[in-house]
């Protein structure tokens, strides 16, 4: 087996893993009942899925072709926490009709 065939196979495996991860998270989003549970299924496709696809691109097209996808993956990883926090805040406001949450006595 040549190195090119092995590279192609590994790239296909990484891309397939990214697709399966995204489908599993989409199924989790559909099955979960409330927004707090759904938040856990938002992060993996945007971080791990993007990293898997970046690895597949690097193997298939070479390291120079992976520079832009690597920057996008880094940006998604950094911004994922901000977006998750914004989604959690929006879900709280929608459920309780106010922000910020009231403080408990003694806290």
HELIX and SHEET records of a PDB file:
HELIX    1   1 UNK A    3  UNK A   31  1                                  29    
HELIX    2   2 UNK A   35  UNK A   38  1                                   4    
HELIX    3   3 UNK A   39  UNK A   41  5                                   3    
HELIX    4   4 UNK A   43  UNK A   44  1                                   2    
HELIX    5   5 UNK A   45  UNK A   49  3                                   5    
HELIX    6   6 UNK A   50  UNK A   61  1                                  12    
HELIX    7   7 UNK A   66  UNK A   96  1                                  31    
END                                                                             
